[in-house]
Amino acid sequence: MKFSVPRRVGAVAALALAGLLGTSAPSATAQPDAVLAAPDISVANVKQHLADFQSIATANGGNRAHGRTGYKASIDFVKAKLDAAGYTTTVQQFTSSGATGYNLIADWPGGDPNQVLMAGSHLDSVTSGPGINDNGSGSAAVLETALAVSRAGLQPTKHLRFGWWGAEELGLVGSKYYVSQLPTTERSKLSGYLNFDMIGSPNPGYFVYDDDPTIEQTFKSYFAGLGVPTEIETEGDGRSDHASFKNVGVPVGGLFTGASRVKSSAQVQKWGGTATAFDRCYHSSCDTTSNINDTALDRNSDAIAHAIWTLSAGTTQPPGTVFENTADVSIPDNGAAVTSTVNVTGVTGNAPSNLAVGVDIVHTYRGDLVVDLVAPDGSVYSLSNRSGGSADNINQTFTVNASSEVANGAWKLRVQDKASVDTGYINSFKLTFP
């Protein structure tokens, strides 16, 4: 299921770009970015996995914690699904707090064994409850994405591996053990690890890890395409299994919808909900199947698939040298122009005649926006002059003849909102030199 943000009532029809480009600035032509088609992950399937986790907990003392029968039953449940789907699965044992723990690793056949993309989540709960949001949500969504890989017969460039970790609630024990057992040569083959811990919080936010820029931008661009604003994840930074990988130099990223921290009034305005905890049942007995926001679970599950399909296909950037700024810049409503700056260094001579300018702007009415590229010497290249009418967002690559400009220096994306009501922000800006 896809979602969009409201648009201005009575919006005019979309206007042609050519008729609106400013005459005082060199023109640019828009080229849409290539989109890698990932499947729409069925939230009903993900919720069925959660119902199964709930049943396992109910039949095993109310939890799925490390050292308890509910955890081993959860491992067996996920393994059976993956075995039937054609994965090569391995159960790794470790000991923690006097009890045997288990990690489950699943490899999808094929792909470059020297480039491994891995996604994972912790499968254990705390002892006080069934752990359906924390972290049945991440575990179920990763499982369903892995099953979607099988159904699609995906043959990615990179090798795909999925992991479900034990004893995370005791201090990331399972993922630390897995990483410690990987020889240095095997660690070096991991091109990225994606972590999903709590992605269906009942009062959700949309948080993206800011560890690896490429992974971060993959998720941010996906949510921008839905018109869903994101924020950088800080509440769980270093507190989930991605830390085990990050600490040995593996690029990491992931998604999160919030735990015990209280949603601010600004976040309520941005995402809806109430100024209460993102998850009032965090680490409690009420973390059951009724403790899930279906919309957040659906969006995040689709985002996982998008990332797996995109990042496993190899680089999605055009060949060349890329300079990028992924910092968010708020665009004032009917206000002053703002800029995002990319500093270009190490490029000999002038910029090319086909400079690729990647623009990702999240905005609820793109027809309000004037967007320019400003060269280091102050020359202005018009990219979009209030084009697009009531459509959401500007997510395009423009081609600019910048051959009269020295390549090195501070290039700016300048954006100004020229009308009231709708708001947004610069999500990212990049220049690609062939």
C-alpha positions in Angstrom: 0.0 0.0 0.0 1.3 3.5 -0.9 0.5 6.7 0.8 0.6 10.4 -0.2 0.3 13.7 1.5 -2.7 16.1 1.0 -2.4 18.6 -1.8 -3.7 22.2 -2.0 -7.4 22.4 -2.8 -8.2 23.8 -6.2 -4.7 23.3 -7.5 -4.1 24.3 -11.1 -3.0 21.7 -13.7 0.7 21.0 -14.0 2.6 23.5 -16.1 5.2 22.8 -18.7 8.8 23.2 -17.5 10.0 24.8 -20.8 7.5 27.6 -20.5 8.5 28.6 -17.0 12.3 28.5 -17.1 13.8 32.0 -16.4 15.2 33.8 -19.4 18.1 35.2 -17.5 19.7 31.9 -16.5 21.0 29.0 -18.6 18.4 26.2 -19.0 18.5 22.6 -17.7 16.6 19.6 -18.9 15.2 17.1 -16.4 15.9 13.4 -16.6 14.1 11.0 -14.2 16.3 8.8 -11.9 16.2 5.1 -12.7 13.9 3.2 -10.3 14.6 -0.3 -9.3 11.3 -2.1 -8.9 10.9 -3.7 -5.5 7.6 -5.6 -4.7 5.0 -4.1 -2.5 5.4 -6.1 0.7 2.0 -7.4 2.0 1.4 -6.0 5.4 -1.2 -8.7 5.9 1.6 -11.3 5.5 3.8 -9.4 8.0 1.0 -9.2 10.5 0.4 -12.9 10.1 4.0 -13.5 11.1 3.4 -11.3 14.2 0.3 -13.3 15.0 2.5 -16.4 14.9 5.1 -14.8 17.2 2.2 -13.9 19.6 1.0 -17.5 19.6 4.5 -18.8 20.3 4.8 -16.4 23.2 1.4 -17.3 24.6 2.2 -21.0 24.4 5.6 -20.5 26.2 5.0 -18.5 29.3 4.1 -15.2 27.6 7.5 -14.3 26.1 10.2 -15.1 23.6 13.2 -14.2 25.6 16.7 -15.6 25.5 17.1 -18.9 27.2 13.3 -19.5 27.2 11.4 -22.0 25.1 9.6 -19.2 23.3 12.8 -18.0 21.7 13.9 -21.4 20.4 10.4 -21.9 19.0 10.7 -18.5 17.2 14.0 -19.5 15.7 12.4 -22.8 14.5 9.4 -21.0 13.0 11.5 -18.5 11.0 14.0 -21.2 9.9 11.2 -23.4 8.5 9.8 -20.6 6.4 13.2 -19.9 4.9 14.1 -23.5 4.3 10.9 -23.9 2.4 11.7 -20.8 0.3 15.1 -22.1 -0.9 17.5 -20.4 1.5 20.6 -22.0 3.0 20.1 -21.6 6.7 22.5 -21.9 9.6 21.7 -21.9 13.3 24.7 -20.5 15.3 24.8 -21.3 19.1 26.4 -19.2 21.8 26.1 -19.0 25.6 24.9 -16.0 27.6 23.8 -15.8 31.3 24.2 -19.5 31.6 21.8 -20.3 28.8 22.2 -21.3 25.2 21.4 -18.7 22.6 20.8 -18.9 18.9 21.4 -16.8 15.8 19.7 -17.7 12.5 21.6 -16.9 9.3 20.0 -17.3 5.9 21.9 -17.0 2.6 20.1 -16.6 -0.8 21.9 -18.5 -3.5 23.9 -16.5 -6.0 25.4 -13.0 -6.2 29.0 -11.9 -5.8 30.3 -13.7 -2.7 32.8 -10.8 -2.3 30.0 -8.3 -2.0 27.5 -9.3 0.7 24.5 -7.2 1.6 23.0 -8.2 4.9 19.8 -7.3 6.7 18.8 -8.3 10.2 16.8 -7.9 13.3 16.8 -9.3 16.8 14.3 -12.0 17.4 14.3 -12.1 21.2 11.8 -10.3 23.5 12.3 -9.2 27.1 11.0 -11.6 29.7 8.1 -9.4 30.6 6.2 -9.7 27.3 5.8 -11.2 23.9 7.8 -8.5 22.2 5.6 -7.9 19.1 6.8 -4.4 18.3 10.2 -5.0 20.0 11.2 -6.7 17.9 8.6 -9.0 16.2 8.0 -6.0 13.9 11.5 -5.9 12.5 11.9 -9.7 12.5 8.6 -10.2 10.6 9.3 -7.5 8.0 12.8 -8.9 7.3 11.3 -12.4 7.0 8.6 -11.3 4.6 11.2 -9.4 2.5 13.4 -12.5 2.4 10.4 -14.5 1.2 9.6 -11.9 -1.4 13.2 -12.3 -2.7 12.4 -16.0 -3.1 9.0 -15.5 -4.8 10.6 -13.0 -7.2 13.5 -15.3 -8.0 15.7 -12.3 -7.5 19.2 -12.6 -8.9 21.0 -9.5 -7.5 24.6 -8.5 -8.3 25.5 -8.8 -4.6 25.1 -11.8 -2.4 22.1 -11.5 0.0 22.2 -12.6 3.6 19.7 -12.2 6.4 20.1 -12.6 10.1 17.9 -13.0 13.2 19.8 -12.3 16.5 19.5 -13.7 19.9 20.0 -12.1 23.3 19.9 -8.5 21.9 18.0 -7.5 25.1 21.0 -8.6 27.2 23.4 -6.4 25.4 23.6 -7.2 21.7 25.1 -10.6 22.6 24.0 -12.6 19.5 25.2 -10.1 16.9 28.4 -9.4 18.8 29.1 -13.2 18.7 28.3 -13.4 15.0 30.7 -10.6 14.1 33.4 -11.9 16.5 33.3 -15.3 14.7 33.7 -13.8 11.2 37.3 -13.8 10.0 38.6 -10.4 8.9 38.4 -11.4 5.3 34.7 -12.3 5.6 34.0 -9.0 7.4 35.6 -7.1 4.5 33.1 -8.7 2.1 30.1 -7.1 3.9 29.1 -4.1 1.7 26.5 -3.1 4.2 24.3 -4.2 7.1 20.7 -3.0 7.5 19.1 -3.1 10.9 15.4 -3.1 11.7 14.4 -2.8 15.4 10.9 -1.6 16.3 9.3 -0.4 13.0 5.6 -0.6 14.0 5.4 1.6 17.1 1.7 2.5 17.9 2.5 6.3 18.0 5.1 6.2 15.3 7.8 8.5 14.0 9.9 7.8 10.9 13.5 7.7 11.9 16.5 6.8 9.6 20.0 5.9 10.8 22.6 8.4 9.7 25.6 6.1 9.8 26.4 5.3 6.1 25.4 8.1 3.7 24.5 5.8 0.8 22.2 3.6 2.9 20.8 6.7 4.7 19.9 8.3 1.4 18.3 5.2 0.0 15.8 5.2 2.9 15.3 9.0 2.9 14.7 9.0 -0.8 12.1 6.2 -0.5 10.1 8.1 2.2 10.4 11.3 0.3 8.7 9.6 -2.6 5.8 8.8 -0.3 5.7 12.4 1.0 6.6 11.2 4.4 9.1 13.4 6.3 11.9 11.6 8.2 14.2 12.5 11.0 17.6 11.2 12.0 17.4 8.3 14.5 19.0 9.2 17.9 17.0 7.4 20.6 18.4 4.0 19.8 21.8 5.0 18.4 24.3 2.4 19.3 21.7 0.4 21.3 20.8 -2.2 18.7 22.6 -4.8 16.6 23.9 -2.4 14.0 26.4 -1.3 16.5 28.1 -4.8 16.5 28.8 -4.3 12.8 29.6 -0.6 12.8 32.2 -1.2 15.5 34.2 -3.4 13.1 33.9 -1.0 10.2 30.9 -2.4 8.3 28.7 0.3 6.7 25.3 0.3 8.5 21.9 1.8 8.3 18.3 1.1 9.3 14.9 2.3 10.3 13.1 2.9 13.7 9.7 4.2 14.8 10.5 5.2 18.4 10.4 3.6 21.8 9.9 5.2 25.3 10.9 8.7 24.3 7.9 11.1 24.1 6.8 12.5 20.7 7.3 16.2 20.6 4.5 18.7 19.6 6.5 19.4 16.4 6.6 15.7 15.7 2.9 15.3 16.3 2.3 18.1 13.7 4.6 16.3 11.3 3.4 12.7 11.7 0.2 12.8 13.7 -0.4 10.9 16.9 -0.2 12.3 20.4 2.5 13.9 22.6 3.1 10.7 24.4 5.6 7.9 24.1 6.2 6.5 20.7 5.6 3.0 22.2 3.8 3.1 25.6 4.2 -0.7 25.9 8.0 -0.7 25.3 9.5 -3.6 27.3 6.1 -4.3 28.8 3.5 -7.1 28.8 1.2 -5.1 26.6 3.6 -5.3 23.7 1.2 -7.6 21.9 -0.3 -7.7 18.4 -2.6 -4.8 19.4 0.5 -2.6 20.0 1.2 -2.1 16.2 0.5 0.8 13.9 -0.4 -0.9 10.6 0.5 2.2 8.5 4.0 2.4 9.9 4.5 -1.3 9.6 3.4 -1.2 6.0 5.6 1.7 5.0 8.7 0.4 6.7 8.3 -3.1 5.3 8.1 -1.6 1.8 11.1 0.5 2.6 13.1 -2.6 3.6 12.3 -4.3 0.2 13.2 -1.1 -1.6 16.6 -1.0 0.1 17.3 -4.7 -0.5 16.5 -4.4 -4.2 18.3 -1.2 -4.7 21.5 -1.8 -2.7 21.9 -5.4 -3.8 22.0 -4.3 -7.4 25.3 -2.6 -7.0 25.8 1.1 -7.2 22.7 3.1 -8.3 24.7 6.3 -8.9 25.7 7.1 -12.5 29.4 6.5 -13.2 31.7 9.4 -12.3 32.7 11.3 -9.3 29.8 12.2 -7.0 29.7 15.1 -4.5 26.7 15.0 -2.2 25.1 16.8 0.7 22.4 14.8 2.5 21.7 17.3 5.3 18.1 18.4 5.5 17.5 22.1 5.0 14.0 23.5 5.9 12.4 25.7 3.2 10.4 28.6 4.9 6.8 28.9 3.7 6.6 31.9 1.3 10.0 33.1 2.7 13.6 33.7 2.0 15.7 31.4 -0.2 17.8 28.7 1.4 20.8 26.8 0.1 22.4 23.4 0.4 26.1 23.4 -0.5 28.4 20.8 -2.1 32.1 21.5 -2.1 33.8 20.1 -5.2 37.5 19.3 -4.9 40.1 17.4 -6.9 38.4 17.9 -10.3 40.7 19.2 -13.0 39.6 22.1 -15.2 36.1 23.2 -15.9 32.8 21.5 -15.1 31.3 19.4 -18.0 28.7 20.2 -20.5 26.6 17.5 -19.0 26.9 18.1 -15.3 24.3 15.9 -13.5 22.5 17.8 -10.7 20.6 15.5 -8.4 17.7 17.3 -6.6 15.6 15.7 -3.9 13.2 18.1 -2.4 10.3 17.1 -0.2 7.4 19.6 -0.5 3.6 19.4 -0.6 3.2 21.7 -3.6 6.2 21.9 -6.0 4.6 24.7 -8.0 5.5 27.1 -5.2 9.3 26.5 -5.7 12.0 28.3 -7.6 15.1 26.0 -7.8 18.5 27.2 -9.0 22.0 25.8 -9.2 24.5 28.5 -8.2 28.1 28.0 -9.5 31.1 28.9 -7.3 31.5 32.3 -9.2 27.8 33.2 -8.6 26.4 32.2 -12.0 22.8 31.0 -11.8 21.4 28.0 -13.6 17.6 27.7 -13.5 16.4 24.1 -12.7 12.7 24.6 -12.0 10.7 27.9 -11.9 7.4 27.1 -10.1 6.9 24.1 -12.3 4.7 21.1 -11.7 1.5 22.7 -10.3 0.1 20.8 -7.3 2.4 17.8 -7.6 4.4 16.7 -4.5 8.2 16.9 -4.3 11.0 17.4 -6.8 13.1 14.3 -7.2 14.9 14.6 -10.4 18.3 14.7 -12.0 18.9 17.8 -14.2 21.6 18.1 -16.8 23.3 21.4 -16.9 25.9 22.8 -19.4 28.3 24.2 -16.9 31.4 24.0 -19.2 32.2 27.7 -18.6 32.6 27.1 -14.9 35.6 26.1 -13.0 34.8 22.7 -11.5 36.3 23.1 -8.0 34.5 25.3 -5.4 31.3 25.7 -3.5 28.2 24.8 -5.6 24.8 25.7 -4.1 21.3 24.4 -4.6 19.1 27.5 -4.0 15.4 27.0 -3.2 12.8 29.6 -2.5 9.1 29.0 -1.7 7.1 31.8 -3.5 3.6 31.1 -2.1 2.0 30.4 1.2 0.3 27.3 2.8 2.6 24.4 1.8 6.0 23.5 3.3 8.9 21.2 2.8 12.7 20.8 2.9 15.7 20.0 0.8 16.4 16.3 1.4 19.6 16.0 -0.6 21.6 17.6 -3.4 24.4 16.0 -5.4 26.6 16.7 -8.4 28.0 14.0 -10.6 31.1 14.7 -12.8 31.5 12.1 -15.6 
